[in-house]
Amino acid sequence: MTQKIHLPGTIDDAHLGPPNPKAPTLEGPWRLSDYAGPACYQRDTENPAAWSGKRVTLFLERCRWETTVWLDDQRIGSQNSLIAPHVHDFGTGLAPGKHRLTICVDNTDKIPLGLFVSALRGGTWGNMNGIIGRIELVATPPVWLDEVQVYPDVEKNSRG
C-alpha cells in the first residue's frame, strides 16, 4: 500500500497504521496506532554534479530499531541501533543526477531488553516507526578518518 508521510515523523504523526486496541495508562505515552514491522519510505533525490568523486553518506537520526537502505534498487546495507545515528555509506562512485532512495525502518524488537528500558518505553515515543531526527545526504572528501586514537605512552600502548 502506498501512502504519503512527512519525514521526520512517525506513522502515528501521519495517522497511519492500525488503531491501538490498548487503553491508555500512566506507564508512558499512549500511541494512536500500534504498528510493529517494516515501513518503507521512498523518494527521488538529485545528486549534484559538484558531488562527483566525493564520499556520499546518508545520516538518519533517531530511528527505532533497524534501517535498511537501497539506492536505485541496489541494497546499500543495514544499521541496527537504538541510541546511535544510522549512517549508510554510498561510497565515492555515485553518479550525478536523479536517484531513487528507499529507506525501510523495522521497529520490531530485535533483542529482548525487558520492560524497563527507556529507549523502548517509559516516557519516550515507545515503539514508534519512522525517523524522528535529522535525515541528510552528506558529501565529504573521498579520504576521511573514521577513528583516531592517541596513546601518550607508546611503549605500553596506554593512554596515561
DSSP file (Angstrom, degrees, kcal/mol; ACC not computed):
  #  RESIDUE AA STRUCTURE BP1 BP2  ACC     N-H-->O    O-->H-N    N-H-->O    O-->H-N    TCO  KAPPA ALPHA  PHI   PSI    X-CA   Y-CA   Z-CA
    1    1 A M              0   0    0      0, 0.0     2,-0.5     0, 0.0     0, 0.0   0.000 360.0 360.0 360.0 133.3    0.0    0.0    0.0
    2    2 A T        +     0   0    0      2,-0.0     2,-0.3     0, 0.0     0, 0.0  -0.898 360.0 157.7-106.4 125.6    1.4    3.4   -0.9
    3    3 A Q        -     0   0    0     -2,-0.5     2,-0.3     2,-0.0    13,-0.0  -0.953  38.4-110.8-139.5 159.3    0.6    6.4    1.3
    4    4 A K        +     0   0    0     -2,-0.3     2,-0.3    10,-0.1    37,-0.0  -0.718  34.5 174.5 -94.2 143.8    2.3    9.8    1.8
    5    5 A I        -     0   0    0     -2,-0.3     2,-0.5     4,-0.0     6,-0.1  -0.992  28.4-125.8-145.0 145.8    4.1   10.7    5.1
    6    6 A H        -     0   0    0     -2,-0.3     7,-0.1     4,-0.2     8,-0.1  -0.829  37.3-122.5 -94.5 126.3    6.1   13.6    6.1
    7    7 A L  S    S+     0   0    0     -2,-0.5     2,-0.2   123,-0.1   125,-0.1  -0.923  92.3  51.7-114.6 144.1    9.6   12.9    7.5
    8    8 A P  S    S+     0   0    0      0, 0.0     2,-0.3     0, 0.0   124,-0.3   0.456 105.5  81.7 -67.1 145.6   11.0   13.4   10.0
    9    9 A G  E     -A  131   0A   0    122,-2.5   122,-1.6    -2,-0.2     2,-0.3  -0.962  68.0-104.9 168.5-177.7    7.9   11.9   11.6
   10   10 A T  E  >  -A  130   0A   0     -2,-0.3     4,-1.7   120,-0.2   120,-0.2  -0.803  33.6-104.1-129.5 169.2    6.2    8.7   12.6
   11   11 A I  T  4>S+     0   0    0    118,-2.1     5,-2.7    -2,-0.3     4,-0.3   0.876 123.9  54.5 -59.8 -37.7    3.4    6.5   11.5
   12   12 A D  T >45S+     0   0    0      1,-0.2     3,-1.6   117,-0.2    -1,-0.2   0.932 104.2  53.3 -61.1 -45.9    1.4    7.9   14.5
   13   13 A D  T 345S+     0   0    0      1,-0.3    -1,-0.2     2,-0.1    -2,-0.2   0.865 112.0  45.6 -56.4 -37.0    2.1   11.5   13.3
   14   14 A A  T 3<5S-     0   0    0     -4,-1.7    -1,-0.3     2,-0.1    -2,-0.2   0.437 111.4-121.9 -87.3  -0.4    0.7   10.6    9.9
   15   15 A H  T < 5 +     0   0    0     -3,-1.6     2,-0.3    -4,-0.3    -3,-0.2   0.905  67.3 136.9  57.8  43.3   -2.3    8.8   11.4
   16   16 A L      < +     0   0    0     -5,-2.7    -1,-0.2    -6,-0.1    19,-0.1  -0.719  30.3  47.6-112.9 166.4   -1.4    5.6    9.6
   17   17 A G  S    S-     0   0    0     -2,-0.3     3,-0.1    -3,-0.1    18,-0.0  -0.081  96.1 -45.1  90.4 167.5   -1.3    2.1   10.8
   18   18 A P        -     0   0    0      0, 0.0    16,-1.7     0, 0.0    -2,-0.1  -0.394  69.4 -96.6 -71.2 146.8   -3.9    0.0   12.7
   19   19 A P  B     -C   33   0B   0      0, 0.0    14,-0.3     0, 0.0    13,-0.1  -0.302  40.6-105.9 -61.7 146.1   -5.6    1.7   15.7
   20   20 A N        -     0   0    0     12,-2.7    13,-0.0    11,-0.2    15,-0.0  -0.639  28.1-164.5 -74.6 117.4   -4.1    0.9   19.1
   21   21 A P        +     0   0    0      0, 0.0     2,-0.2     0, 0.0    -1,-0.2   0.626  59.9  96.9 -79.8 -11.3   -6.5   -1.5   20.9
   22   22 A K  S    S-     0   0    0      1,-0.1     3,-0.1    -3,-0.0    -2,-0.1  -0.509  77.6-119.0 -81.3 145.3   -4.9   -0.9   24.3
   23   23 A A        -     0   0    0     -2,-0.2    -1,-0.1     1,-0.1     0, 0.0  -0.537  38.3 -95.9 -77.5 147.6   -6.4    1.6   26.7
   24   24 A P        -     0   0    0      0, 0.0     2,-0.2     0, 0.0    -1,-0.1  -0.329  48.5-179.3 -61.1 145.2   -4.2    4.5   27.8
   25   25 A T        -     0   0    0      3,-0.4     3,-0.5    -3,-0.1     5,-0.1  -0.770  42.0-107.0-133.1 179.8   -2.3    4.0   31.1
   26   26 A L  S    S+     0   0    0     -2,-0.2     4,-0.0     1,-0.2     0, 0.0   0.310  95.3  94.7 -91.3   7.7    0.1    6.0   33.2
   27   27 A E  S    S-     0   0    0      1,-0.2    95,-0.3    95,-0.0    96,-0.2   0.639 101.9 -56.6 -76.0 -15.0    3.1    3.8   32.2
   28   28 A G  S    S-     0   0    0     -3,-0.5    -3,-0.4    94,-0.2    -1,-0.2  -0.954  87.5 -21.4 160.3-175.0    4.1    6.2   29.3
   29   29 A P        -     0   0    0      0, 0.0     2,-0.4     0, 0.0    93,-0.1  -0.269  57.5-135.4 -59.6 140.6    2.9    7.8   26.2
   30   30 A W        -     0   0    0     96,-0.1     2,-0.3    -5,-0.1     3,-0.0  -0.835  19.3-142.4 -97.3 136.1   -0.1    6.2   24.6
   31   31 A R        -     0   0    0     -2,-0.4   -11,-0.2     1,-0.1    95,-0.0  -0.750  11.7-138.9-103.4 146.1    0.1    5.8   20.8
   32   32 A L  S    S+     0   0    0     -2,-0.3   -12,-2.7   -13,-0.1     2,-0.3   0.897  92.0  30.3 -66.9 -41.5   -2.7    6.2   18.3
   33   33 A S  B     -C   19   0B   0    -14,-0.3     2,-0.2     2,-0.1   -21,-0.1  -0.826  65.8-150.9-119.2 160.6   -1.6    3.2   16.3
   34   34 A D        +     0   0    0    -16,-1.7     2,-0.5    -2,-0.3   -17,-0.1  -0.534  35.1 155.3-129.8  64.1    0.2    0.1   17.3
   35   35 A Y        +     0   0    0     -2,-0.2     2,-0.4   -19,-0.1   -24,-0.1  -0.824  15.5 177.7-100.5 128.0    2.2   -1.0   14.3
   36   36 A A        +     0   0    0     -2,-0.5    70,-0.1     2,-0.1    93,-0.1  -0.996  44.7  61.2-125.0 125.3    5.3   -3.1   14.6
   37   37 A G  S    S-     0   0    0     -2,-0.4    70,-1.3    68,-0.1     2,-0.2  -0.910  88.7 -33.9 150.7-175.0    7.0   -4.2   11.5
   38   38 A P  E     -D  106   0C   0      0, 0.0     2,-0.4     0, 0.0    68,-0.2  -0.495  44.4-174.4 -76.5 142.1    8.8   -2.7    8.5
   39   39 A A  E     -D  105   0C   0     66,-2.2    66,-2.9    -2,-0.2     2,-0.4  -0.991  12.9-151.7-132.2 126.1    7.7    0.6    6.9
   40   40 A C  E     -D  104   0C   0     -2,-0.4     2,-0.4    64,-0.2    64,-0.3  -0.839   7.0-165.1-107.3 136.4    9.5    1.7    3.7
   41   41 A Y  E     -D  103   0C   0     62,-3.3    62,-3.2    -2,-0.4     2,-0.4  -0.952  12.0-177.5-119.1 135.2    9.9    5.3    2.7
   42   42 A Q  E     +D  102   0C   0     -2,-0.4     2,-0.3    60,-0.2    60,-0.2  -0.992  11.3 149.8-140.8 140.6   10.9    6.2   -0.8
   43   43 A R  E     -D  101   0C   0     58,-2.2    58,-3.0    -2,-0.4     2,-0.3  -0.980  41.8-105.1-158.7 162.2   11.7    9.4   -2.8
   44   44 A D  E     -D  100   0C   0     -2,-0.3     2,-0.3    56,-0.2    56,-0.2  -0.732  35.2-167.7 -89.5 141.7   13.7   10.6   -5.7
   45   45 A T  E     -D   99   0C   0     54,-3.1    54,-2.4    -2,-0.3     2,-0.5  -0.862  16.9-132.1-124.4 161.3   16.8   12.7   -4.9
   46   46 A E  E     -D   98   0C   0     -2,-0.3    52,-0.2    52,-0.2    -2,-0.0  -0.966  12.3-153.7-118.2 118.0   19.1   14.8   -7.1
   47   47 A N  E     -D   97   0C   0     50,-3.3    50,-2.7    -2,-0.5     5,-0.0  -0.813  22.8-131.8 -91.4 113.4   22.8   14.2   -6.8
   48   48 A P    >   -     0   0    0      0, 0.0     3,-1.8     0, 0.0     4,-0.1  -0.275  12.8-122.4 -66.2 150.9   24.6   17.5   -7.8
   49   49 A A  G >  S+     0   0    0      1,-0.3     3,-1.8     2,-0.2    -2,-0.0   0.801 109.8  69.5 -60.4 -29.3   27.5   17.3  -10.3
   50   50 A A  G 3  S+     0   0    0      1,-0.3    -1,-0.3     3,-0.0    -3,-0.0   0.671  90.0  63.4 -64.4 -16.0   29.7   19.0   -7.6
   51   51 A W  G X  S+     0   0    0     -3,-1.8     3,-2.3     2,-0.1    -1,-0.3   0.471  72.0 129.0 -87.3  -1.8   29.5   15.8   -5.6
   52   52 A S  T <  S+     0   0    0     -3,-1.8     3,-0.1     1,-0.3    41,-0.1  -0.307  80.4   8.8 -56.6 130.3   31.3   13.7   -8.3
   53   53 A G  T 3  S+     0   0    0     39,-0.6    -1,-0.3     1,-0.3     2,-0.2   0.381 104.3 118.8  79.8  -4.3   34.2   11.8   -6.7
   54   54 A K  S <  S-     0   0    0     -3,-2.3     2,-0.4    40,-0.2    40,-0.4  -0.583  73.1-106.0 -91.4 157.5   33.1   12.7   -3.2
   55   55 A R  E     -G  140   0D   0     85,-2.1    85,-2.6    -2,-0.2     2,-0.5  -0.704  37.5-159.0 -79.0 128.2   32.1   10.2   -0.5
   56   56 A V  E     +GH 139  91D   0     35,-2.3    34,-3.0    -2,-0.4    35,-0.6  -0.944  13.1 177.2-115.0 130.0   28.3   10.3    0.0
   57   57 A T  E     -GH 138  89D   0     81,-2.4    81,-3.0    -2,-0.5     2,-0.5  -0.924  25.4-135.3-127.6 155.0   26.6    9.1    3.1
   58   58 A L  E     -GH 137  88D   0     30,-2.9    30,-2.5    -2,-0.3     2,-0.5  -0.960  19.8-158.3-108.9 123.2   23.0    9.1    4.4
   59   59 A F  E     -GH 136  87D   0     77,-3.2    77,-2.2    -2,-0.5     2,-0.5  -0.906  10.2-177.0-106.6 121.9   22.7   10.2    8.0
   60   60 A L  E     -GH 135  86D   0     26,-2.7    26,-2.8    -2,-0.5     2,-0.5  -0.979   8.1-161.1-122.1 120.7   19.5    9.0    9.8
   61   61 A E        +     0   0    0     73,-2.5    72,-1.6    -2,-0.5    71,-0.2  -0.871  64.3   5.2-108.7 133.1   18.9   10.2   13.4
   62   62 A R  S    S+     0   0    0     -2,-0.5    70,-2.0     1,-0.2     2,-0.4   0.976  75.2 159.3  64.3  63.3   16.6    8.6   15.9
   63   63 A C  B     -B  131   0A   0     -3,-0.3     2,-0.6    21,-0.3    -1,-0.2  -0.882  39.1-120.5-106.9 144.1   15.3    5.5   14.1
   64   64 A R        -     0   0    0     66,-0.7     2,-0.3    -2,-0.4    66,-0.3  -0.935  68.6 -39.6-115.3 107.0   13.9    2.6   16.0
   65   65 A W  S    S+     0   0    0     -2,-0.6    16,-1.8    16,-0.3     2,-0.4  -0.953 110.0   9.7-141.1 -41.6   15.5   -0.2   15.6
   66   66 A E  E     -FE  80 106C   0     40,-1.6    40,-2.8    -2,-0.3     2,-0.4  -0.979  49.6-167.0-130.4 137.0   16.8   -1.3   12.2
   67   67 A T  E     -FE  79 105C   0     12,-2.4    12,-2.4    -2,-0.4     2,-0.4  -0.958   1.3-170.3-120.2 142.7   17.2    0.6    8.9
   68   68 A T  E     -FE  78 104C   0     36,-2.2    36,-3.0    -2,-0.4     2,-0.4  -0.997  13.0-158.8-127.6 135.7   17.9   -0.9    5.5
   69   69 A V  E     -FE  77 103C   0      8,-2.4     7,-3.1    -2,-0.4     8,-1.2  -0.925  10.6-174.1-123.2 139.6   18.7    1.4    2.6
   70   70 A W  E     -FE  75 102C   0     32,-2.5    32,-2.5    -2,-0.4     2,-0.4  -0.961   7.9-161.1-124.1 145.9   18.6    0.9   -1.2
   71   71 A L  E >  S-FE  74 101C   0      3,-2.5     3,-1.6    -2,-0.4    30,-0.2  -0.983  82.4 -15.5-127.0 119.7   19.7    3.4   -3.9
   72   72 A D  T 3  S-     0   0    0     28,-3.3    -1,-0.1    -2,-0.4    29,-0.1   0.910 129.5 -54.1  52.2  45.9   18.3    2.8   -7.4
   73   73 A D  T 3  S+     0   0    0     27,-0.4     2,-0.6     1,-0.2    -1,-0.3   0.568 112.9 121.7  66.3  12.0   17.2   -0.7   -6.3
   74   74 A Q  E <   -F   71   0C   0     -3,-1.6    -3,-2.5     0, 0.0     2,-0.3  -0.927  67.0-123.7-104.9 123.0   20.7   -1.6   -5.1
   75   75 A R  E     -F   70   0C   0     -2,-0.6    -5,-0.3    -5,-0.2     3,-0.1  -0.485  26.8-177.2 -68.1 125.5   20.9   -2.6   -1.4
   76   76 A I  E     -     0   0C   0     -7,-3.1     2,-0.3     1,-0.3    -6,-0.2   0.855  48.6 -89.5 -89.5 -42.7   23.4   -0.4    0.4
   77   77 A G  E     -F   69   0C   0     -8,-1.2    -8,-2.4    11,-0.1     2,-0.3  -0.938  33.0 -88.5 156.6-177.4   23.2   -2.0    3.8
   78   78 A S  E     -F   68   0C   0     -2,-0.3     2,-0.3   -10,-0.2   -10,-0.2  -0.927  21.0-161.4-127.5 151.3   21.6   -2.2    7.2
   79   79 A Q  E     -F   67   0C   0    -12,-2.4   -12,-2.4    -2,-0.3     2,-0.4  -0.967   3.4-165.3-129.3 147.3   22.2   -0.4   10.5
   80   80 A N  E     +F   66   0C   0     -2,-0.3     2,-0.3   -14,-0.2   -14,-0.2  -0.890  32.8 120.7-140.2 103.3   20.9   -1.6   13.9
   81   81 A S        -     0   0    0    -16,-1.8   -16,-0.3    -2,-0.4   -18,-0.2  -0.956  40.9-162.5-162.8 142.8   20.9    0.7   16.9
   82   82 A L  S    S+     0   0    0     -2,-0.3    -1,-0.1   -18,-0.1   -16,-0.0   0.623  98.0  29.6 -94.1 -18.6   18.6    2.3   19.4
   83   83 A I  S    S+     0   0    0      2,-0.1    -2,-0.0   -21,-0.1   -21,-0.0   0.674 107.1  64.7-119.1 -22.2   21.0    5.0   20.5
   84   84 A A  S    S-     0   0    0      1,-0.1   -21,-0.3   -21,-0.1    -3,-0.1  -0.750  85.3 -99.7-107.1 151.8   23.3    5.9   17.7
   85   85 A P        -     0   0    0      0, 0.0     2,-0.6     0, 0.0   -24,-0.2  -0.321  35.9-121.0 -60.5 151.0   22.6    7.6   14.3
   86   86 A H  E     -H   60   0D   0    -26,-2.8   -26,-2.7    -7,-0.1     2,-0.5  -0.875  30.6-170.3 -95.5 121.9   22.4    5.2   11.4
   87   87 A V  E     -H   59   0D   0     -2,-0.6     2,-0.5   -28,-0.2   -28,-0.2  -0.965   4.4-166.2-119.4 120.7   24.9    6.1    8.7
   88   88 A H  E     -H   58   0D   0    -30,-2.5   -30,-2.9    -2,-0.5     2,-0.6  -0.920  12.8-143.6-109.4 127.9   24.8    4.4    5.3
   89   89 A D  E     -H   57   0D   0     -2,-0.5   -32,-0.2   -32,-0.2     3,-0.1  -0.812  18.5-178.6 -98.9 118.2   27.8    4.9    3.1
   90   90 A F  E     -     0   0D   0    -34,-3.0     3,-0.4    -2,-0.6   -33,-0.2   0.471  39.4-138.7 -90.5  -4.3   27.2    5.2   -0.7
   91   91 A G  E     -H   56   0D   0    -35,-0.6   -35,-2.3     1,-0.2    -1,-0.3  -0.354  32.5 -63.5  80.4-161.2   30.9    5.4   -1.5
   92   92 A T  S    S+     0   0    0    -37,-0.2   -39,-0.6     1,-0.1    -1,-0.2   0.377 114.2  75.4-108.9   1.4   32.6    7.7   -3.9
   93   93 A G        +     0   0    0     -3,-0.4     2,-0.4   -41,-0.1    -1,-0.1   0.180  54.8 136.7-103.4  18.7   31.1    6.5   -7.2
   94   94 A L        -     0   0    0    -40,-0.4   -41,-0.3    -3,-0.2   -40,-0.2  -0.525  50.8-133.3 -71.5 121.0   27.6    8.0   -7.0
   95   95 A A        -     0   0    0     -2,-0.4   -48,-0.2     1,-0.1    -1,-0.1  -0.404  22.5-103.7 -73.9 146.8   26.8    9.4  -10.4
   96   96 A P  S    S+     0   0    0      0, 0.0     2,-0.2     0, 0.0    -1,-0.1  -0.317  80.4  48.1 -63.3 153.6   25.3   12.9  -10.7
   97   97 A G  E    S-D   47   0C   0    -50,-2.7   -50,-3.3     2,-0.0     2,-0.2  -0.699  94.8 -13.1 115.7-165.4   21.6   13.1  -11.4
   98   98 A K  E     +D   46   0C   0     -2,-0.2     2,-0.3   -52,-0.2   -52,-0.2  -0.512  55.7 176.6 -80.5 138.4   18.4   11.6  -10.2
   99   99 A H  E     -D   45   0C   0    -54,-2.4   -54,-3.1    -2,-0.2     2,-0.6  -0.984  29.2-126.0-138.2 148.6   18.4    8.6   -7.9
  100  100 A R  E     -D   44   0C   0     -2,-0.3   -28,-3.3   -56,-0.2     2,-0.5  -0.877  26.5-162.1 -96.8 119.0   15.6    6.6   -6.1
  101  101 A L  E     -DE  43  71C   0    -58,-3.0   -58,-2.2    -2,-0.6     2,-0.4  -0.885   6.9-173.6-104.5 128.4   16.3    6.4   -2.4
  102  102 A T  E     -DE  42  70C   0    -32,-2.5   -32,-2.5    -2,-0.5     2,-0.5  -0.989   2.9-175.8-124.2 127.6   14.4    3.7   -0.3
  103  103 A I  E     -DE  41  69C   0    -62,-3.2   -62,-3.3    -2,-0.4     2,-0.5  -0.985   5.4-165.6-123.2 120.2   14.7    3.5    3.5
  104  104 A C  E     -DE  40  68C   0    -36,-3.0   -36,-2.2    -2,-0.5     2,-0.5  -0.930   3.1-164.8-106.8 127.4   13.0    0.7    5.4
  105  105 A V  E     -DE  39  67C   0    -66,-2.9   -66,-2.2    -2,-0.5     2,-0.6  -0.949   0.5-166.3-110.7 125.9   12.6    1.1    9.1
  106  106 A D  E     -DE  38  66C   0    -40,-2.8   -40,-1.6    -2,-0.5   -70,-0.0  -0.945   7.6-177.9-115.7 112.4   11.7   -2.0   11.1
  107  107 A N        +     0   0    0    -70,-1.3   -42,-0.2    -2,-0.6     2,-0.1   0.238  39.7 124.0 -95.8  13.1   10.6   -1.3   14.7
  108  108 A T  S    S-     0   0    0      1,-0.1     2,-0.2   -42,-0.1    -2,-0.1  -0.451  77.6 -90.4 -71.5 149.7   10.2   -4.9   15.8
  109  109 A D        -     0   0    0      1,-0.2    -1,-0.1    -2,-0.1    -2,-0.1  -0.407  42.5-178.9 -61.6 126.3   12.1   -5.9   18.9
  110  110 A K  S    S+     0   0    0      1,-0.3    -1,-0.2    -2,-0.2    -2,-0.0   0.757  72.3  23.5 -96.7 -32.2   15.5   -7.3   17.8
  111  111 A I  S    S-     0   0    0      0, 0.0     2,-0.7     0, 0.0    -1,-0.3  -1.000  87.0-114.5-135.7 130.7   16.9   -8.1   21.3
  112  112 A P        +     0   0    0      0, 0.0     3,-0.1     0, 0.0    -3,-0.0  -0.553  42.6 165.8 -69.4 110.8   14.7   -8.8   24.4
  113  113 A L        -     0   0    0     -2,-0.7     3,-0.2     1,-0.3     2,-0.1   0.401  42.9-116.1-107.7  -0.3   15.6   -5.9   26.6
  114  114 A G    >   -     0   0    0      1,-0.2     3,-0.5     2,-0.1    -1,-0.3  -0.241  35.0 -70.5  90.2 177.3   12.9   -6.1   29.2
  115  115 A L  T 3  S+     0   0    0      1,-0.2    -1,-0.2    -3,-0.1     7,-0.1   0.653 119.6  59.0 -85.3 -16.8   10.0   -3.8   30.1
  116  116 A F  T 3   +     0   0    0     -3,-0.2     2,-0.7     4,-0.0    -1,-0.2  -0.014  66.1 123.2-110.3  31.3   12.0   -1.0   31.8
  117  117 A V    X>  -     0   0    0     -3,-0.5     4,-2.1     1,-0.1     3,-1.7  -0.828  51.5-151.5 -92.7 118.0   14.4    0.1   29.0
  118  118 A S  T 34 S+     0   0    0     -2,-0.7     8,-0.2     1,-0.3    -1,-0.1   0.759  91.3  65.7 -65.5 -24.5   13.9    3.8   28.5
  119  119 A A  T 34 S+     0   0    0      1,-0.2    -1,-0.3     5,-0.1     6,-0.1   0.723 114.0  32.5 -68.4 -18.6   14.9    3.6   24.8
  120  120 A L  T <4 S-     0   0    0     -3,-1.7    -2,-0.2     1,-0.1     2,-0.2   0.778 133.6 -18.8-103.7 -36.9   11.8    1.4   24.2
  121  121 A R  S  < S+     0   0    0     -4,-2.1     5,-0.1     1,-0.1    -1,-0.1  -0.630  83.5  93.1-148.0-161.0    9.2    2.8   26.6
  122  122 A G  S    S-     0   0    0    -95,-0.3   -94,-0.2     1,-0.2    -1,-0.1   0.977 115.0 -21.5  65.1  65.6    8.9    4.8   29.8
  123  123 A G  S    S+     0   0    0      1,-0.3    -1,-0.2   -96,-0.2     2,-0.1   0.473 116.6 100.3  86.0   1.1    8.4    8.4   28.8
  124  124 A T  S    S-     0   0    0     -6,-0.1    -1,-0.3   -95,-0.1     3,-0.1  -0.386  96.8 -81.3-103.9-171.1    9.8    8.0   25.3
  125  125 A W        -     0   0    0      1,-0.2     2,-0.2    -2,-0.1    -4,-0.1   0.628  63.5-148.8 -65.8 -12.1    8.0    7.6   22.0
  126  126 A G        -     0   0    0     -8,-0.2     2,-1.8     1,-0.2    -1,-0.2  -0.519  63.1  -9.9  75.1-146.7    7.6    4.0   22.7
  127  127 A N  S    S+     0   0    0     -2,-0.2    -1,-0.2    -3,-0.1   -92,-0.1  -0.350  87.8 166.4 -86.7  57.7    7.6    1.6   19.8
  128  128 A M        -     0   0    0     -2,-1.8     2,-0.5    -8,-0.1   -64,-0.1  -0.280  27.6-146.1 -70.4 157.9    7.4    4.3   17.1
  129  129 A N        +     0   0    0    -66,-0.1  -118,-2.1   -93,-0.1     2,-0.3  -0.975  58.8  50.4-128.7 118.1    8.0    3.6   13.5
  130  130 A G  E    S-A   10   0A   0     -2,-0.5   -66,-0.7   -66,-0.3     2,-0.4  -0.979  88.3 -73.0 156.3-160.9    9.6    6.3   11.4
  131  131 A I  E     +AB   9  63A   0   -122,-1.6  -122,-2.5    -2,-0.3   -68,-0.2  -0.978  39.3 176.1-131.6 117.1   12.6    8.6   11.5
  132  132 A I        +     0   0    0    -70,-2.0   -70,-0.2    -2,-0.4     2,-0.1   0.350  59.6  51.2-111.1   7.9   12.2   11.4   14.0
  133  133 A G  S    S-     0   0    0    -72,-1.6   -71,-0.1     1,-0.3    -2,-0.1  -0.363 102.0 -30.9-120.3-156.4   15.6   13.2   13.8
  134  134 A R        -     0   0    0     -2,-0.1   -73,-2.5   -74,-0.1     2,-0.4  -0.274  44.4-166.0 -63.5 144.2   17.8   14.6   11.0
  135  135 A I  E     +G   60   0D   0    -75,-0.2     2,-0.4    -3,-0.1   -75,-0.2  -0.960  24.3 162.0-130.5 112.1   17.8   13.0    7.6
  136  136 A E  E     -G   59   0D   0    -77,-2.2   -77,-3.2    -2,-0.4     2,-0.5  -0.993  39.1-148.8-139.8 138.0   20.7   14.1    5.5
  137  137 A L  E     -G   58   0D   0     -2,-0.4     2,-0.4   -79,-0.2   -79,-0.2  -0.925  32.6-166.1 -93.9 128.0   22.7   13.2    2.4
  138  138 A V  E     -G   57   0D   0    -81,-3.0   -81,-2.4    -2,-0.5     2,-0.5  -0.964  14.2-159.0-124.8 131.0   26.2   14.4    3.1
  139  139 A A  E     +G   56   0D   0     -2,-0.4   -83,-0.2   -83,-0.2    -2,-0.0  -0.939  21.5 166.7-108.4 128.6   29.1   14.7    0.6
  140  140 A T  E     -G   55   0D   0    -85,-2.6   -85,-2.1    -2,-0.5     4,-0.1  -0.832  46.0 -70.3-130.8 168.5   32.7   14.8    2.0
  141  141 A P        -     0   0    0      0, 0.0    -1,-0.1     0, 0.0   -87,-0.1  -0.205  50.1-111.5 -55.9 155.9   36.2   14.5    0.5
  142  142 A P  S    S+     0   0    0      0, 0.0     2,-0.4     0, 0.0   -88,-0.1   0.616 103.4  61.4 -70.5 -10.8   36.9   11.0   -0.7
  143  143 A V        +     0   0    0    -88,-0.1     2,-0.3     2,-0.0   -88,-0.1  -0.964  68.8 155.6-116.6 133.4   39.5   10.4    2.1
  144  144 A W        -     0   0    0     -2,-0.4     2,-0.5    -4,-0.1    -4,-0.0  -0.943  41.0-114.7-149.4 166.4   38.4   10.6    5.7
  145  145 A L        -     0   0    0     -2,-0.3     3,-0.1     1,-0.1    -2,-0.0  -0.942  19.3-176.2-106.5 126.1   39.3    9.4    9.2
  146  146 A D  S    S+     0   0    0     -2,-0.5     2,-0.3     1,-0.3    -1,-0.1   0.802  73.3   4.5 -85.7 -33.7   36.8    7.0   10.8
  147  147 A E        -     0   0    0      2,-0.0     2,-0.4     0, 0.0    -1,-0.3  -0.992  57.2-162.6-155.0 141.6   38.6    6.9   14.2
  148  148 A V        -     0   0    0     -2,-0.3     2,-0.4    -3,-0.1    -3,-0.0  -0.998   9.4-173.2-127.7 130.0   41.6    8.5   15.9
  149  149 A Q        -     0   0    0     -2,-0.4     2,-0.5     2,-0.0    -2,-0.0  -0.983   6.9-158.9-123.2 135.6   43.3    7.0   19.0
  150  150 A V        -     0   0    0     -2,-0.4    -2,-0.0     9,-0.0     0, 0.0  -0.959   6.2-173.3-117.2 128.2   46.0    8.8   20.9
  151  151 A Y        -     0   0    0     -2,-0.5     8,-0.2     1,-0.1     3,-0.2  -0.924   7.7-170.7-121.5 103.9   48.4    6.9   23.2
  152  152 A P  S    S+     0   0    0      0, 0.0     2,-0.8     0, 0.0     7,-0.2   0.814  86.0  51.1 -64.8 -29.0   50.7    9.1   25.2
  153  153 A D  B  >> +I  158   0E   0      5,-2.0     5,-2.0     1,-0.2     4,-0.8  -0.819  69.2 177.3-109.7  90.7   52.8    6.1   26.4
  154  154 A V  T >45S+     0   0    0     -2,-0.8     3,-0.6     1,-0.2    -1,-0.2   0.874  75.6  57.0 -63.5 -40.4   53.6    4.3   23.1
  155  155 A E  T 345S+     0   0    0      1,-0.3    -1,-0.2     2,-0.1    -2,-0.0   0.871 117.1  33.9 -62.4 -36.9   55.7    1.6   24.7
  156  156 A K  T 345S-     0   0    0     -3,-0.3    -1,-0.3     2,-0.1    -2,-0.2   0.446 102.7-129.4 -96.1  -1.5   52.9    0.5   27.0
  157  157 A N  T <<5 +     0   0    0     -4,-0.8     2,-0.3    -3,-0.6    -3,-0.2   0.919  62.8 142.6  52.1  45.2   50.2    1.3   24.4
  158  158 A S  B   < -I  153   0E   0     -5,-2.0    -5,-2.0     1,-0.1    -1,-0.2  -0.864  59.4-140.9-122.0 149.1   48.5    3.2   27.2
  159  159 A R              0   0    0     -2,-0.3    -1,-0.1    -8,-0.2    -5,-0.1   0.480 360.0 360.0 -85.8  -3.1   46.5    6.4   27.4
  160  160 A G              0   0    0     -7,-0.1    -1,-0.1    -9,-0.1    -9,-0.0   0.446 360.0 360.0 165.7 360.0   48.0    7.5   30.6
